Amino acid sequence: MAVEVILPKVDMDMSVGTISVWHVKDGDTVKKGQALFDIETDKAAMEIESPGDGVIKIGNAPEKSVIPIGTVVAMIFGAGEETKAFTGAVASVAATALSASVAAPVAGKIETAAPVSTGGVRATPLARRLARQQGISLAAVAGSGPRGRIVSADLAKAKAAKPAATAMPMASGMDGDAVRALYAPGSYSVTPLDGMRRTIAQRLVQSKQTVPHFYLTSTCVIDELLAVRERLNAHAPKTADKTPAWKLSVNDFVIKSLALALQRVPAANVTFTDDGILQHSVSDVGVAVSVEGGLFTPVIRAAETKSLSQISIEMKALAAKARARKLQPADYQGGTTAVSNLGMFGVEQFNAIINPPHATILAVGAGIEGFVPVNKLPVLKTQMKVTLSCDHRAVDGAVGAELLAAFKALVEEPALMMA
């Protein structure tokens, strides 16, 4: 029996994916577990493997096409089976539906799909599961399988034809033609929105529209931190090739300090939901990593329990995976807070946008030398400004201030984070 190859959901927030590259051609013989194509999300590029052996017939899902999750993009026919022509869901239609759904913010209340009944209708188990996940009534879907049985490809067609009223709102940019008319032909180039940039736009607009931000800024003196960092790096063990096993960065101290501060102020280690506030027991710290065309936020799990050297080694490995687009969902999903550091670019202070489900994010600026009064005398110090963005639905002003004070105490006296 032919096996369907569907575009899987690899991220909790994912509604569409971009096929960045096919590793096989239409009509190729494939083996179970063989890489078929790469799917690009806002977080990573992941290889999708073949679910079976046989001859693959690829539908209308070319590279760079944007396709809803659950769409059948190919069929694999076993030995002795007739390899029928397969078109699948038309990628251009899916992309058009997506474009229409994000062209402007949805007016009024954003409705969520109500639970639907999937009983009393002939459908494959996969089709029933996808219908429940996507809020599609099977009674409204025409089946193309034997005796009118509904298969997953029928759901993809129904979804492509249905207006995406529940799509996440995205920033409403000016009409492309109207904007281009303002500039001389040939004086600009156009970079199409890829899956990552489109998703970043959607998530940040959603955050600013639904999360009431407030901001708290503090200045930390980091001379002692820099001295401790230098001493620890000088004593780092050597590897077989005589290079240091690790090299601590200021950001490693920031991650550890924020993780410990959340343990000291548990009221800030939370996530807001519609039916309650989640109180987290561990500090999972996301760290913004800039890559070409966007950014990823891999997570250091239970950072409060890890040494500075462990955090440094893990962070370097995650950053390398992010830049290679090889992050797995376990590397970036969840998290209880995040750090965004632009200090290496000379930025002194900025406000970061909260990345739900987090309730806070810490924006870190550069260490700047300057004179500060000590006992009425000017003393040269290295100061670093940090700004904490808080979700006011879950974190009150006093709680945010307490968290920032706990962070400042740890950064200015780094020996405390080693106790």
C-alpha positions as CSV (number, residue, x, y, z in Angstrom):
1,M,0.0,0.0,0.0
2,A,1.3,3.4,-0.9
3,V,2.7,5.5,1.9
4,E,2.0,9.2,2.3
5,V,4.9,11.7,2.9
6,I,3.5,14.6,4.8
7,L,5.0,17.9,5.8
8,P,5.3,17.3,9.6
9,K,4.9,19.7,12.4
10,V,8.4,20.1,14.0
11,D,7.7,23.2,16.1
12,M,4.8,23.9,18.5
13,D,4.1,27.3,16.8
14,M,4.5,26.0,13.3
15,S,1.6,26.3,10.8
16,V,3.5,26.2,7.6
17,G,6.9,25.1,6.4
18,T,9.2,25.8,3.5
19,I,10.8,23.0,1.6
20,S,14.3,24.3,1.1
21,V,15.8,21.4,-0.9
22,W,14.8,18.0,-2.2
23,H,17.4,15.3,-1.8
24,V,15.6,12.9,-4.2
25,K,13.9,13.3,-7.6
26,D,10.5,12.2,-8.8
27,G,10.6,8.5,-9.6
28,D,13.7,7.7,-7.5
29,T,13.8,4.5,-5.5
30,V,14.1,5.4,-1.8
31,K,14.8,3.4,1.4
32,K,13.1,3.9,4.7
33,G,15.1,6.4,6.8
34,Q,16.7,8.0,3.7
35,A,16.7,11.8,3.7
36,L,14.0,13.1,1.3
37,F,13.9,16.8,1.8
38,D,14.8,19.7,4.2
39,I,12.1,21.7,5.8
40,E,12.9,25.2,6.9
41,T,11.2,26.7,9.9
42,D,12.0,29.9,11.8
43,K,14.3,27.9,14.1
44,A,16.1,25.4,11.9
45,A,16.4,23.4,8.7
46,M,15.6,19.8,9.4
47,E,16.0,16.7,7.2
48,I,12.8,14.7,6.7
49,E,13.3,11.0,6.3
50,S,11.4,8.5,4.1
51,P,8.7,6.6,6.0
52,G,9.1,3.5,3.8
53,D,10.7,1.8,0.9
54,G,9.7,2.1,-2.7
55,V,9.4,4.5,-5.6
56,I,8.7,8.2,-4.7
57,K,6.2,10.3,-6.7
58,I,6.6,14.0,-5.7
59,G,3.6,16.3,-5.8
60,N,3.5,20.0,-6.7
61,A,5.8,21.0,-3.9
62,P,8.9,22.6,-5.4
63,E,11.9,23.9,-3.5
64,K,11.2,27.2,-1.7
65,S,7.4,26.6,-1.7
66,V,5.5,27.5,1.5
67,I,3.2,24.7,2.5
68,P,0.7,24.1,5.4
69,I,1.7,21.4,7.9
70,G,-0.1,18.1,7.3
71,T,0.0,18.5,3.5
72,V,0.9,15.3,1.5
73,V,3.9,16.3,-0.6
74,A,4.8,12.9,-2.0
75,M,3.7,9.2,-2.2
76,I,5.9,6.2,-1.9
77,F,4.7,3.1,-3.9
78,G,5.9,-0.3,-2.9
79,A,7.1,-3.2,-5.0
80,G,4.5,-4.3,-7.5
81,E,2.3,-1.3,-7.0
82,E,1.3,0.9,-9.9
83,T,3.1,4.3,-9.5
84,K,0.3,6.6,-10.3
85,A,0.8,10.3,-11.1
86,F,0.5,12.3,-8.0
87,T,0.0,16.1,-7.8
88,G,-0.8,16.5,-4.1
89,A,-1.8,19.9,-2.7
90,V,-0.8,22.7,-5.1
91,A,2.0,24.5,-3.4
92,S,1.2,27.8,-5.2
93,V,-2.3,27.7,-3.9
94,A,-1.0,27.0,-0.4
95,A,1.4,29.9,-0.7
96,T,-1.4,32.2,-2.0
97,A,-3.6,31.3,0.9
98,L,-0.8,32.0,3.3
99,S,-0.1,35.3,1.7
100,A,-3.7,36.3,1.9
101,S,-3.9,35.3,5.5
102,V,-0.9,37.5,6.6
103,A,-1.4,40.4,4.3
104,A,-3.0,42.5,7.1
105,P,-3.8,42.1,10.8
106,V,-7.0,40.2,11.4
107,A,-9.8,42.6,12.4
108,G,-11.5,42.0,15.7
109,K,-11.2,39.0,17.9
110,I,-9.0,36.2,16.7
111,E,-11.1,33.1,16.8
112,T,-9.7,29.7,17.7
113,A,-11.0,26.5,16.1
114,A,-13.6,24.7,18.2
115,P,-13.3,21.0,18.7
116,V,-14.7,19.1,15.8
117,S,-16.3,15.7,15.5
118,T,-14.5,13.2,13.3
119,G,-17.0,10.3,13.8
120,G,-19.6,9.0,11.4
121,V,-17.4,9.7,8.3
122,R,-15.1,7.2,6.4
123,A,-11.5,8.5,6.9
124,T,-8.1,7.1,7.4
125,P,-6.6,7.2,11.0
126,L,-4.1,9.8,9.8
127,A,-6.8,12.0,8.3
128,R,-8.8,11.8,11.5
129,R,-5.8,12.8,13.6
130,L,-4.9,15.7,11.3
131,A,-8.5,16.9,11.3
132,R,-8.5,17.0,15.1
133,Q,-5.2,18.9,15.1
134,Q,-6.3,21.4,12.5
135,G,-9.9,21.9,13.5
136,I,-11.4,20.7,10.3
137,S,-14.8,19.0,10.2
138,L,-14.5,15.8,8.2
139,A,-18.2,16.2,7.3
140,A,-17.3,19.1,5.1
141,V,-14.4,17.3,3.3
142,A,-14.9,15.3,0.0
143,G,-13.0,12.0,0.1
144,S,-11.0,10.8,-2.8
145,G,-10.0,7.4,-1.5
146,P,-11.7,4.1,-2.1
147,R,-15.5,4.3,-1.6
148,G,-15.2,8.0,-0.8
149,R,-12.8,7.5,2.1
150,I,-11.1,10.7,3.3
151,V,-7.3,10.7,3.1
152,S,-4.8,13.3,4.4
153,A,-4.4,14.8,0.9
154,D,-8.1,15.7,1.0
155,L,-7.6,17.6,4.2
156,A,-4.8,19.6,2.6
157,K,-7.0,20.5,-0.3
158,A,-9.8,21.6,2.1
159,K,-7.4,23.6,4.2
160,A,-6.0,25.4,1.1
161,A,-9.5,26.3,-0.1
162,K,-10.6,27.5,3.4
163,P,-9.9,31.2,4.3
164,A,-7.3,31.2,7.0
165,A,-9.3,33.2,9.5
166,T,-7.3,32.0,12.5
167,A,-3.9,32.9,11.1
168,M,-1.5,34.7,13.4
169,P,-1.5,38.4,12.6
170,M,1.6,39.8,10.8
171,A,2.8,43.3,10.4
172,S,0.9,45.1,7.6
173,G,3.6,46.5,5.4
174,M,2.8,49.1,2.7
175,D,1.7,47.8,-0.6
176,G,4.7,46.6,-2.5
177,D,3.8,48.3,-5.8
178,A,2.9,51.6,-4.0
179,V,6.3,51.6,-2.2
180,R,8.3,50.8,-5.3
181,A,6.6,53.7,-7.1
182,L,8.3,56.1,-4.7
183,Y,11.8,55.1,-5.9
184,A,13.6,55.2,-9.2
185,P,13.7,51.9,-11.1
186,G,17.0,50.1,-10.6
187,S,17.8,52.0,-7.3
188,Y,16.8,49.1,-5.1
189,S,16.6,45.3,-5.0
190,V,13.9,43.1,-3.5
191,T,14.6,40.2,-1.1
192,P,11.5,38.0,-0.9
193,L,10.3,37.0,2.6
194,D,11.5,33.5,3.4
195,G,10.0,31.2,6.0
196,M,12.3,32.4,8.8
197,R,11.8,36.1,8.2
198,R,8.0,35.7,7.8
199,T,7.7,33.8,11.1
200,I,9.9,36.2,13.0
201,A,7.6,39.0,11.8
202,Q,4.5,37.1,12.8
203,R,5.8,36.2,16.3
204,L,7.2,39.7,17.1
205,V,4.0,41.4,16.0
206,Q,2.0,38.9,18.1
207,S,4.2,39.6,21.1
208,K,3.9,43.4,20.9
209,Q,0.2,43.2,20.3
210,T,-0.7,40.8,23.0
211,V,2.0,41.1,25.7
212,P,2.0,44.3,27.7
213,H,5.7,45.1,28.1
214,F,7.3,47.2,30.7
215,Y,11.0,47.9,31.0
216,L,13.5,48.2,33.9
217,T,17.1,49.3,33.4
218,S,20.1,49.0,35.7
219,T,23.8,49.7,35.5
220,C,26.2,46.9,36.6
221,V,29.9,47.4,37.5
222,I,31.7,44.4,36.0
223,D,35.3,45.0,36.8
224,E,35.4,42.0,39.3
225,L,33.5,39.8,36.7
226,L,36.2,40.6,34.1
227,A,39.0,39.9,36.5
228,V,37.4,36.5,37.6
229,R,36.8,35.7,33.9
230,E,40.5,36.3,33.1
231,R,41.7,34.2,36.0
232,L,39.4,31.3,35.2
233,N,40.3,31.3,31.5
234,A,44.0,31.3,32.4
235,H,43.5,28.1,34.4
236,A,41.3,26.3,31.7
237,P,42.5,22.7,31.1
238,K,44.2,22.0,27.8
239,T,42.9,19.6,25.2
240,A,45.0,17.0,23.3
241,D,45.9,19.7,20.8
242,K,47.0,22.1,23.6
243,T,44.1,24.5,23.1
244,P,41.9,25.6,26.1
245,A,39.0,23.2,26.7
246,W,36.8,26.3,27.2
247,K,36.9,30.1,27.1
248,L,34.4,31.9,29.2
249,S,32.6,35.0,27.8
250,V,30.8,37.7,29.6
251,N,27.6,36.3,28.3
252,D,28.3,33.0,30.1
253,F,28.3,34.9,33.4
254,V,25.1,36.7,32.3
255,I,23.3,33.4,31.6
256,K,24.4,31.9,35.0
257,S,23.5,35.1,36.9
258,L,20.0,35.4,35.4
259,A,19.4,31.7,36.0
260,L,20.3,32.0,39.7
261,A,18.4,35.3,40.0
262,L,15.2,33.5,38.8
263,Q,15.7,30.9,41.6
264,R,16.0,33.7,44.1
265,V,12.9,35.5,42.8
266,P,10.7,32.6,41.7
267,A,7.7,34.9,41.2
268,A,9.5,36.0,38.0
269,N,10.2,32.5,36.7
270,V,6.7,32.2,35.2
271,T,4.7,31.9,32.0
272,F,1.3,33.5,31.5
273,T,-1.5,31.3,30.0
274,D,-5.3,31.9,29.6
275,D,-6.2,29.6,32.5
276,G,-3.3,30.2,34.9
277,I,0.3,31.2,35.5
278,L,2.9,28.4,35.2
279,Q,5.4,28.5,38.0
280,H,8.7,27.0,36.7
281,S,11.1,25.1,39.1
282,V,14.1,25.4,36.8
283,S,15.7,28.3,34.9
284,D,15.8,27.4,31.2
285,V,17.6,30.4,29.6
286,G,17.2,31.1,25.9
287,V,20.1,32.9,24.2
288,A,19.6,34.9,21.0
289,V,22.0,33.8,18.3
290,S,22.3,35.9,15.2
291,V,22.5,34.0,11.9
292,E,22.3,35.1,8.3
293,G,18.7,36.2,7.6
294,G,17.5,36.2,11.2
295,L,18.1,34.8,14.6
296,F,17.5,31.7,16.7
297,T,17.1,31.3,20.5
298,P,18.5,28.0,21.7
299,V,18.0,27.2,25.3
300,I,20.4,26.3,28.1
301,R,18.3,23.9,30.2
302,A,18.5,24.2,34.1
303,A,21.2,26.8,33.7
304,E,21.3,27.4,37.5
305,T,22.7,23.9,38.0
306,K,25.5,24.2,35.5
307,S,29.0,25.5,35.9
308,L,30.3,28.4,33.9
309,S,32.5,26.1,31.9
310,Q,29.5,23.8,31.1
311,I,27.4,26.8,30.0
312,S,30.2,28.0,27.8
313,I,30.8,24.7,26.1
314,E,27.0,24.1,25.6
315,M,26.4,27.6,24.3
316,K,29.2,27.3,21.7
317,A,27.8,24.0,20.5
318,L,24.2,25.4,20.3
319,A,25.4,28.5,18.5
320,A,27.3,26.3,15.9
321,K,24.2,24.2,15.4
322,A,22.0,27.3,15.0
323,R,24.4,28.8,12.3
324,A,24.4,25.5,10.5
325,R,20.5,25.3,10.7
326,K,20.8,22.0,12.5
327,L,18.9,22.8,15.7
328,Q,16.4,20.2,16.9
329,P,13.1,21.2,18.6
330,A,14.5,20.1,21.9
331,D,17.2,22.7,21.5
332,Y,14.9,25.7,21.3
333,Q,11.4,24.9,22.4
334,G,10.1,26.3,25.8
335,G,12.5,28.2,28.0
336,T,11.5,30.4,30.9
337,T,13.5,33.6,30.0
338,A,16.0,34.8,27.4
339,V,19.1,36.9,27.0
340,S,19.8,39.2,24.0
341,N,23.4,40.6,24.0
342,L,24.4,43.4,21.6
343,G,27.3,44.6,23.6
344,M,29.8,43.1,21.1
345,F,28.5,45.6,18.6
346,G,29.1,48.6,20.9
347,V,25.4,49.0,21.7
348,E,25.1,50.6,25.2
349,Q,21.4,50.0,25.9
350,F,18.3,48.7,24.2
351,N,14.9,47.2,24.8
352,A,14.2,43.6,23.7
353,I,10.9,42.1,22.7
354,I,9.6,39.2,24.8
355,N,9.5,35.9,23.0
356,P,6.4,34.0,24.3
357,P,6.0,31.7,26.3
358,H,8.7,33.6,28.2
359,A,7.6,36.3,30.7
360,T,11.0,38.2,30.6
361,I,14.0,38.9,28.4
362,L,17.2,40.6,29.4
363,A,18.9,43.0,27.0
364,V,22.6,43.4,27.6
365,G,24.7,46.3,26.5
366,A,28.5,46.8,26.1
367,G,30.9,47.3,29.0
368,I,31.9,50.9,28.9
369,E,34.7,52.5,30.9
370,G,33.9,55.7,32.8
371,F,34.6,57.6,36.0
372,V,32.1,57.0,38.8
373,P,32.2,58.7,42.3
374,V,33.6,56.5,45.1
375,N,34.0,58.3,48.4
376,K,33.6,61.6,46.5
377,L,36.6,60.7,44.3
378,P,36.4,59.8,40.6
379,V,37.3,56.1,40.0
380,L,37.5,54.4,36.6
381,K,35.0,51.6,36.4
382,T,33.6,49.3,33.7
383,Q,29.8,49.6,33.6
384,M,27.3,47.5,31.7
385,K,23.7,48.5,31.2
386,V,21.0,45.9,31.2
387,T,17.3,46.3,30.5
388,L,14.7,43.7,31.7
389,S,11.5,43.5,29.6
390,C,8.6,42.0,31.6
391,D,5.2,40.6,30.7
392,H,3.0,42.7,33.0
393,R,0.2,40.0,32.9
394,A,2.5,37.7,34.9
395,V,5.2,39.9,36.4
396,D,4.5,43.0,38.5
397,G,6.8,45.9,38.6
398,A,8.1,45.2,42.1
399,V,8.9,41.5,41.1
400,G,10.7,42.7,38.0
401,A,12.7,45.1,40.1
402,E,13.6,42.4,42.6
403,L,14.8,40.1,39.8
404,L,16.9,42.8,38.3
405,A,18.5,43.6,41.7
406,A,19.3,39.9,42.3
407,F,20.9,39.7,38.8
408,K,23.0,42.9,39.5
409,A,24.2,41.5,42.9
410,L,25.4,38.3,41.2
411,V,27.1,40.1,38.3
412,E,28.9,42.5,40.5
413,E,30.0,39.8,43.0
414,P,30.6,36.8,40.7
415,A,31.9,34.7,43.6
416,L,28.3,34.4,44.7
417,M,27.4,32.4,41.7
418,M,30.0,29.8,42.5
419,A,28.8,29.1,46.0
